[in-house]
């Protein structure tokens, strides 16, 4: 928790102090590149200082928590940095989250105000806290009185830097408290690991609500590089990603493993070459597979590094990393475990033997979070001395095996926590949302699928006898309360939840039931499309993206589609129909028929002649 400190403490190990030093060393070097402006490091320093002055005029200072809601523009980078400059801690909000979720985040984190883009703030529901637009009257980039940029009480290394939510094992999300010292130590390890220099351009891919965003922002800026912000990446389309990388001459990208999988297969199909400036691709969030690693290295030149990373929100960014590019990746055989690597210099690791063979990984060092806001029991259970080792560690719950060269491979979980599409999911949180729906007696959430790369989250519920809920009602209820990343791919009614002899839910039985029930439904075949050839083509492409038939009038999501499915479909449509779709297009037009109508309206069809 926060500690007292001296004035000398303020010169090191805080984000504002280190960024100010970069601005002094290389004032004219580009720091933030967007489609409509480029800020140098001294301009970025000046802008964040003036925004911090704006916050102080609203009575915000050291020790407070401020929510940030900003689109993928310069505000998305400058707003959190300004909160840190004011001595406060930022709490990222996702504008796509439902109102109930936004209120829950504000309540759990104790945010005192919201800072962000004026247009986004204008669409916010009433959160019960002040709203501060990041675009006040006057020119933020210059002309303001010097008093507005004075650092009245800058943060100390052990002050809070940000609060980020993770899914909770008890059914309630946990607010992770991360201090400046943890952020700067992690970033200082990543600068040499990534090889960041002033010549680099790092793509800002990840939303602020995910810990990975820090892997992009802080090593880039502390290393003197430029951070590239381009809204096209919001589509999660491989062609859009490659276009942004090529146009901005991006040298470093940090992708979820699921997105990298799609990129690897897109390149393998001969869709495009990697842009020549790209030198490093960082992946993480879920397990990589040997076959895809080898496929990548057969298609991508050895000059492009492929780095597999591992870490948790509680351990702040990356704790372990493994080089997978070149000969190392090509040497992997199908079925070989893909290493997560060795600990970074600031990390201590302890391997605790478990009952079933693999060791449980505990990580320690100065890169740890404080714990969970207002959850002392959970904090005590997750953080503390490791068996046989002194100091403070985080119990990851991950099981690992050690390879002969000393690097680690992931071998499963010690609890029920899942990784779905690269997002950490606690089934209890989703179950809690399902059971709050009127007409639901009990619910269970479980993964379906043998391949971790295509794992899907399913939910089953028992309806009440009086006023029973329908599958659609439960799905809509969850959509109003959970972020999209936590929504089950499918929700279905069961007469009763199967139980083990211990009285616990038999999730293996549910998995078997739903695995057997995922055969295509009547009328779901591609042959059911009797409309124009464009509809038939989109039926075919949706089926390829799903890996299962999809009828012309069937929703992609009702057939089990997820965000990775949408990414695949966008890439397929781009490649085979020469048409660009966005994520929102697919969510708003989820059937092949609707997509065909959209494509016909938005531009000429360039597929097979009609």
Secondary structure, 3 states (H helix, E strand, C coil): CCCCCCHHHHHCCCHHHHHHHHHHHCCCCEEEEECCEEEEHHHHHHHHHHHHHHHHHCCCCCCCEEEEECCCCCHHHHHHHHHHHCCCEEEECCCCCCHHHHHHHHHHHCCCEEEECHHHHHCCCCCCCEEEECCCCCCCCCCCCHHHHCCCCCCCCCCEEEEEEECCCCCCCEEEEEEHHHHHHHHHHHHHHHCCCCCCEEECCCCCCCCHHHHHHHHHHHCCCEEEECHHHHHCCHHHHHHHHHHCCCCEEEEEHHHHHHHHHHHHCCCCCCCCCCCEEEEECCCCCHHHHHHHHHHCCCCCEEEEEECCHHHCCCCEEEECCCHHHHCCCCCCCCEEEEECCCEEEEEEECCCCCEEEEEEECCCCCEECCCHHHHHHHEECCCCCCCCEEEEEEEEEECCCCCEEEEEECCCCEEECCEEECHHHHHHHHHCCCCEEEEEEEEECCCHHHCEEEEEEEECCCCCCCHHHHHHHHHCCCCHHHCCCEEEECCCCCECCCCCECHHHHHHHHHHCCCCCCCCCHHHCCCCHHHHHHHHHHHHHHCCCCCCCCECCCCCCCHHHHHHHHHHHHHHHCCCCCHHHHHHCCEHHHHHHHHHHHCCCCCCCC
